[in-house]
């Protein structure tokens, strides 16, 4: 493609589900612009084409109304019979969805600065009568270190319209994980729904996980409407506890308790921003994460849950011939062997050895009725050991806690099976009972049974 309308195509810059973005040159002034293009497939349903036209028209109209340094600028919108395109400022950077995993989190002070600017941008949008309705990391571009631009206003709602039929309202728009309770319920929306979604983005950028997660959408909807998110400071020790109050207020179910506008939320963020020492930021060491990722115990864990396990545990290096646990002790801490080998014994008799990826001390943790060590554990080599304290584990996310329980129970069942096999070698022969012959039943045709009945 050499040109789109009057704009000369330089190269393709990105591709989405419905549109392609091209880097182009404006022949009138030589400036580089981004052109988002969609072609209408005449074989497709007319309803789909009409919806795409509507979204492009909305984004173009909203772009002409909004003028803020943290909102992408729209220069031109063209809707034709076979295609539609929007001409915008060209942004060089990454969407925030590149920084929502725990191994790629931005420094806390940088996240606060980004969300602060988004608050002001949404405040400006609402003053112009616009609610974005689809705030999520993929729709926020980071340009440079802290400059941000909110994009994709195609789903925006013009709250000045008197009727929904005359607006861009579409039931269920937005991304479910970022939707506010009132948006899910289909209630009338205002700027507070965008601030809720921005609170979800803030939480995810700080912790590497969403505040509400579920395996099924119905379960996710239930949590968004009824559950409270775990404090971000519990998931990331670099997050100050004062940030928890801001996130909690942004994620309030009750509209009257939530931030009333972006300026109010920005004010609270600015107060926290100056409490954070930027110079103390240290890039995350991924070596321990990579070591756990290779272990069989953590196969079912998501990456964010492994980071969580590291935060709530102690990483210990222990010399050979050291007692890790002693039978009879009242202690419920357990651990995972990362490297090395240990010996397990009972009453001075060796039961066996355990190597990397195995857990030790799990029975005392699982047996809450009698939390005592059932065996002695001694290191045979130098070991790397992940020690987990039950009190710290209790503060972990629901998903992380469940995966720990599943791993520990699986280890107990596996060891019980091995113990039974060992006992069977030295046990007496079992009694042989007579086998009952299987009865073969023949079904009678339904009509015959009906006649007799």
Order of alpha helices (4+ residues) and beta strands (2+ residues): beta-beta-beta-beta-alpha-beta-beta-beta-alpha-beta-beta-beta-beta-alpha-alpha-alpha-alpha-alpha-alpha-alpha-alpha-beta-beta-beta-beta-beta-beta-alpha-beta-beta-alpha-alpha-alpha
